[in-house]
Amino acid sequence: MCDFLIIVLDGGMLFEAAGIADILMQANRTRAPDSAKAPYVVTVATTQPHRVVHSRSGLNLLADVRLTDLDPHAPRDTIMLSGRGSSEEERAAVADWLRLAAPQAQRIAAVCAGSLLLAQAGLLAGRRVTTHWRLLDAMQAQFPQVRVERGPIYVQDGALWTSAGVSSAFDLTLALVEVDHGFAVARDVAQELVMFLRRPGGQSQFSRFLQTEAARPGPIRDLQAWIMVHLDEDLSVERLAARVAMSPRNFTRVFTRETGIPPARYVEEMRLGAARQLLEQGGQGIEQVALAAGFGSSLNLRRVFERNLQVTPGEYRERFQPRILS
């Protein structure tokens, strides 16, 4: 028996916990009956007094047990935290329980914002982790001792596993199944549930690069607006500095101070955003997109896509262009 405890906090998305449990039960059905690997026994726990977990969709989940009824000092195979909850009181109670339970657990995992709760419990210092793309900056600022990974859908650091937003919980769970029962079982589970065994790309391809606007009106904000309509021109630091009558060194310092990002990085992100939009619209070829967005060639475009999004422009277009309805 491989016990798998899923802690579900109030106010989250119930399909995370339900999907995790379904994947584990499908693994039980898929594994060979005479397998030496123990089947999963899933327990869902909550802090709610009547074991009823309320979700943001209005649907409710009846958990198996209350977390306070479980001995945190008991040995466990896997503890998985689903979400972060909407109540500070609940977060504190779960963090306290996790702090006591972690030393006895063989493996700990967190889904989406649950990573911040693990950090709150003091379990992530010096560890490589990820979380939902909207929370990456907040996590790094709030917990500077944590090594935040921005690209992957999930991250493993020894016995600690964390995933990005929402459905990436399923990618993480499949990875755990592969570790526990081997590639063939994980592959068969993915096929049965019509899932990617290993989803292409990372979480950054599903997020949007933030367009950082200068903190106050003035030459830098005006320059940002000009950049957006001249992406296919020379946007070197030297030219941008000359446009606002500054030396390149002083311009870089002022631009970074007012926007929080160096000018060269800002230009690349704006060009990348424009290229993504053109690829999603689907009307131009890859080379045309590269020229229109200011990358000069499809090779440069490909390099930037692979470095930032872990996919090629062609793969991005295939996944995000509008569907043709027949």
C-alpha positions as CSV (number, residue, x, y, z in Angstrom):
1,M,0.0,0.0,0.0
2,C,1.3,3.4,-1.0
3,D,-0.6,6.1,1.0
4,F,-1.2,9.3,-0.8
5,L,-2.6,12.2,1.3
6,I,-4.1,15.1,-0.7
7,I,-4.7,18.2,1.4
8,V,-7.5,20.4,-0.2
9,L,-7.9,23.9,1.0
10,D,-11.2,25.9,0.9
11,G,-11.9,28.2,-2.0
12,G,-9.8,26.6,-4.6
13,M,-10.4,24.5,-7.8
14,L,-11.7,21.1,-6.9
15,F,-10.8,19.5,-10.3
16,E,-7.1,19.6,-9.2
17,A,-7.7,17.2,-6.3
18,A,-10.2,15.2,-8.3
19,G,-7.9,14.9,-11.3
20,I,-5.0,13.8,-9.1
21,A,-7.1,11.1,-7.5
22,D,-8.4,9.9,-10.9
23,I,-4.9,9.6,-12.3
24,L,-3.7,7.6,-9.3
25,M,-6.7,5.3,-9.4
26,Q,-6.2,4.8,-13.2
27,A,-2.6,3.8,-12.3
28,N,-3.9,1.2,-9.9
29,R,-6.1,-0.2,-12.6
30,T,-3.3,-0.2,-15.2
31,R,-0.5,-1.8,-13.1
32,A,-0.1,-5.5,-13.5
33,P,-2.0,-7.4,-10.8
34,D,1.1,-9.3,-9.7
35,S,3.2,-6.1,-9.6
36,A,5.6,-5.8,-6.7
37,K,4.8,-2.1,-6.6
38,A,2.1,-1.2,-4.0
39,P,-1.1,0.4,-5.3
40,Y,-2.1,3.9,-4.2
41,V,-4.5,4.4,-1.3
42,V,-5.7,8.0,-1.6
43,T,-7.0,10.0,1.4
44,V,-8.4,13.6,1.0
45,A,-8.1,15.8,4.0
46,T,-9.4,19.3,4.8
47,T,-9.4,21.7,7.7
48,Q,-13.1,22.4,7.3
49,P,-15.2,21.3,10.4
50,H,-17.8,19.2,8.5
51,R,-15.2,17.9,5.9
52,V,-17.0,19.9,3.2
53,V,-14.6,21.8,0.9
54,H,-16.2,24.8,-0.9
55,S,-14.7,25.6,-4.3
56,R,-14.8,28.9,-6.3
57,S,-17.1,27.3,-8.8
58,G,-19.8,26.6,-6.3
59,L,-19.2,22.9,-6.3
60,N,-18.4,21.1,-3.0
61,L,-16.2,18.2,-2.1
62,L,-16.7,15.9,0.8
63,A,-13.2,15.0,2.2
64,D,-12.4,11.7,3.8
65,V,-11.0,13.2,7.0
66,R,-10.2,16.4,8.9
67,L,-6.6,17.3,8.9
68,T,-6.6,17.8,12.7
69,D,-7.7,14.1,13.1
70,L,-4.5,12.9,11.4
71,D,-1.3,12.5,13.4
72,P,1.3,14.7,11.8
73,H,4.1,12.5,13.2
74,A,2.9,9.3,11.5
75,P,5.0,8.1,8.5
76,R,3.6,8.8,5.1
77,D,4.6,8.1,1.5
78,T,3.3,11.2,-0.2
79,I,1.7,14.4,0.9
80,M,0.3,16.6,-1.8
81,L,-1.0,20.1,-1.2
82,S,-3.7,21.3,-3.6
83,G,-3.9,25.1,-3.7
84,R,-3.3,27.7,-1.0
85,G,-6.8,28.5,0.2
86,S,-8.5,31.8,0.8
87,S,-8.3,32.1,4.6
88,E,-5.2,33.2,6.5
89,E,-6.3,31.1,9.5
90,E,-6.6,28.0,7.4
91,R,-3.2,28.6,5.8
92,A,-1.6,29.0,9.2
93,A,-3.2,25.7,10.4
94,V,-2.1,23.8,7.4
95,A,1.4,25.3,7.5
96,D,1.8,24.3,11.2
97,W,0.6,20.7,10.4
98,L,3.0,20.4,7.4
99,R,5.9,21.7,9.5
100,L,5.4,18.7,11.9
101,A,4.6,16.2,9.2
102,A,7.4,16.9,6.7
103,P,10.2,15.0,8.5
104,Q,8.2,11.8,8.4
105,A,7.0,12.1,4.7
106,Q,8.9,10.3,2.0
107,R,7.7,12.8,-0.6
108,I,6.0,16.2,-0.5
109,A,4.3,17.9,-3.5
110,A,2.4,21.2,-4.0
111,V,0.2,22.3,-6.8
112,C,0.0,25.9,-8.0
113,A,-0.1,28.4,-5.1
114,G,0.4,25.6,-2.7
115,S,4.1,26.2,-3.1
116,L,3.8,29.4,-1.2
117,L,2.2,27.5,1.6
118,L,5.1,25.1,1.7
119,A,7.4,28.1,1.8
120,Q,5.3,29.6,4.7
121,A,5.9,26.3,6.5
122,G,9.6,26.8,6.2
123,L,10.1,23.8,3.9
124,L,11.6,25.4,0.8
125,A,14.7,27.3,1.9
126,G,17.4,26.8,-0.7
127,R,15.2,24.5,-2.7
128,R,14.3,24.7,-6.5
129,V,10.6,25.2,-6.9
130,T,7.9,26.7,-9.2
131,T,4.4,28.0,-8.8
132,H,1.7,29.7,-11.0
133,W,3.2,32.2,-13.4
134,R,1.3,35.0,-11.9
135,L,2.9,34.3,-8.5
136,L,6.5,33.8,-9.5
137,D,7.6,37.4,-8.7
138,A,5.6,37.5,-5.4
139,M,7.1,34.2,-4.3
140,Q,10.6,35.3,-5.0
141,A,10.1,38.6,-3.2
142,Q,8.4,37.1,-0.2
143,F,10.7,34.2,0.1
144,P,14.1,35.3,-1.2
145,Q,15.8,32.1,0.1
146,V,13.8,30.0,-2.4
147,R,15.2,29.2,-5.8
148,V,12.2,30.0,-8.1
149,E,12.2,28.3,-11.5
150,R,10.1,30.3,-14.0
151,G,9.9,28.0,-17.0
152,P,9.0,24.4,-16.1
153,I,5.5,23.1,-15.6
154,Y,6.8,21.2,-12.6
155,V,10.1,21.0,-10.7
156,Q,11.6,18.1,-8.7
157,D,14.2,18.9,-6.0
158,G,14.9,15.6,-4.3
159,A,11.8,14.5,-2.5
160,L,10.1,17.8,-3.1
161,W,7.9,18.4,-6.1
162,T,6.1,21.6,-7.1
163,S,4.0,22.4,-10.1
164,A,2.8,25.5,-11.9
165,G,-0.8,26.5,-12.4
166,V,-3.9,24.3,-12.0
167,S,-3.8,21.6,-14.7
168,S,0.0,21.1,-14.3
169,A,-0.9,19.1,-11.2
170,F,-1.8,16.3,-13.6
171,D,1.6,16.5,-15.3
172,L,3.3,16.3,-11.9
173,T,1.1,13.4,-10.8
174,L,1.9,11.5,-14.0
175,A,5.6,12.1,-13.3
176,L,5.1,10.6,-9.8
177,V,3.4,7.6,-11.3
178,E,6.3,7.1,-13.7
179,V,8.8,7.2,-10.8
180,D,6.7,4.8,-8.7
181,H,5.5,2.3,-11.4
182,G,7.7,2.9,-14.5
183,F,7.3,4.4,-17.9
184,A,4.9,1.8,-19.3
185,V,2.2,2.4,-16.6
186,A,2.5,6.2,-16.9
187,R,2.2,6.0,-20.7
188,D,-0.8,3.8,-20.5
189,V,-2.5,6.1,-17.9
190,A,-1.8,9.1,-20.2
191,Q,-3.3,7.3,-23.2
192,E,-6.4,6.1,-21.3
193,L,-7.0,9.6,-20.0
194,V,-6.1,11.3,-23.3
195,M,-3.3,13.3,-21.7
196,F,0.3,14.3,-22.6
197,L,2.7,12.1,-20.8
198,R,5.2,15.0,-21.2
199,R,3.6,18.2,-22.3
200,P,5.7,20.2,-24.8
201,G,7.0,23.5,-23.6
202,G,6.9,25.1,-20.2
203,Q,4.4,27.2,-18.3
204,S,5.8,30.4,-19.8
205,Q,4.2,29.7,-23.1
206,F,0.8,29.9,-21.5
207,S,1.5,33.2,-19.7
208,R,1.9,36.7,-21.1
209,F,5.0,38.7,-20.7
210,L,4.2,41.8,-18.7
211,Q,4.5,45.1,-20.5
212,T,6.2,47.1,-17.8
213,E,5.2,50.8,-18.0
214,A,7.3,53.5,-16.5
215,A,6.2,54.6,-13.1
216,R,5.4,58.2,-14.1
217,P,4.7,60.2,-17.2
218,G,7.8,61.5,-19.0
219,P,10.4,60.7,-21.6
220,I,10.7,57.0,-20.7
221,R,7.0,56.3,-20.9
222,D,6.8,58.3,-24.2
223,L,9.7,56.2,-25.5
224,Q,7.9,53.0,-24.6
225,A,4.9,54.0,-26.6
226,W,7.2,54.8,-29.6
227,I,9.0,51.5,-29.3
228,M,5.7,49.6,-29.7
229,V,5.0,51.1,-33.1
230,H,8.7,50.8,-34.3
231,L,9.5,47.2,-33.4
232,D,10.9,46.5,-36.9
233,E,13.5,49.3,-36.7
234,D,16.9,49.6,-35.0
235,L,16.1,49.7,-31.3
236,S,19.7,49.5,-30.0
237,V,20.4,51.1,-26.6
238,E,22.4,53.7,-28.4
239,R,19.6,54.7,-30.7
240,L,17.0,54.7,-27.9
241,A,19.3,56.8,-25.7
242,A,19.8,59.3,-28.5
243,R,16.1,59.7,-28.9
244,V,15.7,60.8,-25.3
245,A,18.9,62.9,-25.4
246,M,20.8,60.7,-22.8
247,S,24.1,58.9,-22.9
248,P,23.7,55.1,-23.3
249,R,24.9,54.5,-19.7
250,N,22.7,57.0,-18.1
251,F,19.7,55.9,-20.3
252,T,20.1,52.3,-19.2
253,R,20.2,53.3,-15.6
254,V,17.1,55.6,-15.8
255,F,15.1,53.2,-17.9
256,T,15.8,50.3,-15.6
257,R,15.0,52.4,-12.5
258,E,11.6,53.6,-13.9
259,T,10.5,50.3,-15.5
260,G,12.2,47.6,-13.5
261,I,13.7,46.0,-16.6
262,P,16.8,46.9,-18.8
263,P,16.0,48.4,-22.1
264,A,17.4,45.6,-24.2
265,R,15.3,43.1,-22.3
266,Y,12.2,45.3,-22.6
267,V,12.7,45.5,-26.4
268,E,13.0,41.7,-26.7
269,E,9.9,41.1,-24.6
270,M,7.9,43.6,-26.7
271,R,9.1,42.0,-29.9
272,L,8.3,38.5,-28.5
273,G,4.8,39.6,-27.5
274,A,4.2,41.0,-31.0
275,A,5.5,37.8,-32.7
276,R,3.2,35.7,-30.5
277,Q,0.2,37.8,-31.5
278,L,1.1,37.5,-35.2
279,L,1.6,33.7,-34.9
280,E,-1.8,33.4,-33.1
281,Q,-3.5,35.3,-35.9
282,G,-2.0,32.9,-38.4
283,G,-1.9,35.2,-41.4
284,Q,1.8,35.4,-42.0
285,G,4.7,33.0,-42.5
286,I,7.4,32.6,-39.9
287,E,9.9,34.7,-41.8
288,Q,7.4,37.5,-42.3
289,V,6.6,37.4,-38.6
290,A,10.3,37.6,-37.7
291,L,10.7,40.7,-39.9
292,A,7.5,42.4,-38.7
293,A,8.4,41.9,-35.0
294,G,11.9,43.2,-35.5
295,F,13.9,39.9,-35.1
296,G,15.4,40.2,-38.6
297,S,15.3,36.5,-39.5
298,S,13.4,33.3,-38.6
299,L,16.6,32.0,-37.0
300,N,16.7,34.8,-34.5
301,L,13.0,34.4,-33.8
302,R,13.4,30.7,-33.2
303,R,16.3,31.3,-30.7
304,V,14.3,33.8,-28.7
305,F,11.2,31.5,-28.6
306,E,13.3,28.5,-27.5
307,R,15.1,30.5,-24.8
308,N,12.0,32.1,-23.4
309,L,9.1,29.7,-24.1
310,Q,10.9,26.4,-24.7
311,V,9.0,25.9,-28.0
312,T,9.7,26.8,-31.6
313,P,7.6,29.5,-33.4
314,G,6.0,26.7,-35.5
315,E,5.1,24.7,-32.4
316,Y,3.6,27.8,-30.8
317,R,1.5,28.6,-33.8
318,E,0.2,25.0,-34.0
319,R,-0.9,25.2,-30.4
320,F,-2.4,28.7,-30.3
321,Q,-3.7,29.7,-33.7
322,P,-7.5,29.9,-34.1
323,R,-9.2,26.7,-34.9
324,I,-10.8,26.4,-38.4
325,L,-14.4,25.4,-38.0
326,S,-15.9,23.2,-40.7
